[in-house]
Amino acid sequence: MKSFVDYSSNSDFSIHNIPFGVAVFNKEYIGCCTRIGDQIIDLATLYDLGYFEDIEGLDDNVFEAYTINEFIELGKPVTNAVRTKIQTLLQEGSALSKDQKTIEEAFYDLDKVKMMMPLHIPNYTDFYSSIEHATNVGKMFRDPANALLPNWKHLPVGYHGRASSIVISGTDINRPKGQMKPADVEKPVFGPCKQLDFELEMAFIINKNTEMGESISTKDAEDAIFGMVVFNDWSARDIQSWEYVPLGPFLAKNFGSSISPWVVTLEALEPFRTASPTQDPEVLDYLKFEGDKNYDINLEVYIQPENGEQNLISESNYKHMYWNMTQQLAHHTVNGCNVEVGDLYASGTISGSDPKSFGSMLELTWRGQNPLSLSNGEERKFIEDNDTVTMKAWAEKDGVRVGFGEVSGKIIPTV
């Protein structure tokens, strides 16, 4: 496929992608959109001008909504047909390529739009599915010889997080405050977090509602997953280490998480499927699956100090995940837990075996023992005030590139 829209060969938003998001156009109105290169396309206008009239099931202009929830709830027969139609319209020689009036109405330069939260997120769950990350944390905080807890290789460990504090890329995050208990004091102290961290994650989004008592199998899971975003699960390590026993993360996590603005569909990621790591011991029947369920997605993390330049500090890959998305969703619902359209399920920190591929400052500096050196001469054990953390994700194979853009957030001082 070749598009009539020009874009660079290293653009995340090729004609093979066709992601979905929500934007404010010309500071005037909000609507659903897609992107190719640096052009943002107003889908509500394309609908009004009749470009989707042949798609069965797309009876209303759902693209006028302030989120993509209504669109993705139509299900994959409709959403896939829309994506394919957009690809056709963007090809050289298409009817749209010759319709200059519509191009002028519906196409916007990147600097003419402001990206918004693409979803209403009713519920958010965070998993803990990278064996390398879980092993590293176990070595640091428990017995290095028995880093993984007994349940870890038998089920995808997770916890229910806070949906209300998930924000769009570019939103500043206040340094959280709370209780901490440093090792050298007898009683806990209160104040701003001193060990603020990021967690490099991906997250998937649900496109259907289920009833209580209903489960989703690994076989059916992908039909319930619309697409993915890049996810930064900001973490207050010193607050977390004091509060997490016995119920797990709470204030250390719920102060903020950041997502990328573009939702990339599973269909766009199809060429980048890859085999999962071998799971040993064998999992229970409800967690078994067939085929390649992991994805080869390159990941990068950058730190930019105030008035400084970006520093690449981590290069990882989503393919390292021990537990895949179908297993995560099957486990989440096996007890009859119902899901809702827009639910977001994060992977947990993604780390590889190489220290350069670790997905958190906790691991990269090994709990602060080995600070990172930045290009301006400063060092970092954890994230400092006015640091900006940026994560990027893309897949590339045989000349085809599909990416997510980036998720970025700046830490500002405690309120």
Salt bridges, closest charged atoms under 4 A:
ASP12 OD1 - ARG401 NH2 3.02
ASP38 OD1 - ARG35 NH2 3.01
ASP54 OD2 - LYS85 NZ 3.34
GLU105 OE2 - LYS101 NZ 2.70
ASP197 OD2 - ARG237 NE 2.86
GLU199 OE2 - ARG237 NH2 2.83
GLU199 OE1 - LYS253 NZ 3.00
GLU222 OE1 - ARG273 NH2 2.79
GLU222 OE2 - LYS293 NZ 3.35
ASP233 OD2 - LYS253 NZ 3.02
GLU267 OE2 - LYS76 NZ 2.97
GLU270 OE2 - ARG273 NE 2.94
GLU282 OE2 - LYS288 NZ 3.15
ASP285 OD1 - LYS288 NZ 3.02
GLU363 OE1 - HIS133 ND1 2.74
GLU378 OE1 - ARG380 NH2 2.82
ASP385 OD1 - ARG175 NE 2.61
ASP387 OD2 - ARG380 NE 2.67
GLU396 OE1 - ARG401 NH1 3.15
